[in-house]
Amino acid sequence: MGWIDIAKQKGYIAGLALSYLFYKLLEVLNITLAYKQVYALHIILLPIEITIIVLLFQSFKSIKPAN
């Protein structure tokens, strides 16, 4: 197994662990309805998605076409 495969597996495990902890936190906060859980997840993911889009646009602005 190559290092890239090992890194990918570590990412999967970390994602599963974070997902488990997130839903356990929601359970502790007594948020058990599915639509409320999805809403809470979107509140967390929205700033991450916006940041990625902004960084993507900035990365293309820094590339100047060759003349």
C-alpha positions as MATLAB code, in Angstrom:
seq = 'MGWIDIAKQKGYIAGLALSYLFYKLLEVLNITLAYKQVYALHIILLPIEITIIVLLFQSFKSIKPAN';
ca = [
       0.000    0.000    0.000;
       1.365    3.411   -0.976;
       1.532    6.476    1.194;
      -1.370    8.048   -0.697;
      -3.604    5.070    0.123;
      -2.632    5.262    3.785;
      -3.387    9.004    3.857;
      -6.751    8.373    2.201;
      -7.649    5.710    4.775;
      -6.649    8.032    7.611;
      -8.905   10.700    6.089;
     -11.835    8.276    5.940;
     -11.344    7.272    9.569;
     -11.008   10.892   10.695;
     -14.187   11.798    8.797;
     -16.110    8.946   10.372;
     -14.866    9.905   13.835;
     -15.839   13.554   13.346;
     -19.249   12.538   12.030;
     -19.829   10.281   15.030;
     -18.791   13.036   17.456;
     -20.966   15.596   15.679;
     -24.086   13.450   15.914;
     -23.328   12.525   19.535;
     -23.048   16.252   20.313;
     -26.405   16.853   18.659;
     -27.855   14.031   20.732;
     -26.500   15.611   23.925;
     -28.033   18.941   22.866;
     -31.323   17.062   22.367;
     -31.448   17.720   18.622;
     -32.864   14.412   17.427;
     -35.093   15.382   14.517;
     -33.386   14.621   11.205;
     -34.205   17.951    9.543;
     -32.783   19.876   12.522;
     -29.604   17.783   12.383;
     -29.222   18.507    8.674;
     -29.799   22.218    9.321;
     -27.112   22.224   12.039;
     -24.700   20.476    9.674;
     -25.359   23.042    6.946;
     -24.672   25.889    9.361;
     -21.218   24.389    9.956;
     -20.508   23.570    6.311;
     -21.634   26.863    4.764;
     -18.641   28.954    5.946;
     -16.269   26.189    4.845;
     -17.836   26.077    1.376;
     -17.718   29.873    1.020;
     -14.060   29.917    2.071;
     -13.183   27.264   -0.510;
     -14.987   29.158   -3.280;
     -13.258   32.439   -2.371;
      -9.841   30.757   -2.274;
     -10.547   29.087   -5.612;
     -11.362   32.431   -7.240;
      -8.267   34.002   -5.691;
      -6.054   31.224   -7.019;
      -7.269   31.816  -10.585;
      -6.799   35.571  -10.289;
      -3.124   35.078   -9.442;
      -2.482   33.192  -12.720;
      -1.637   35.598  -15.495;
      -1.913   34.479  -19.119;
       1.302   34.334  -21.119;
       1.568   36.892  -23.932;
];
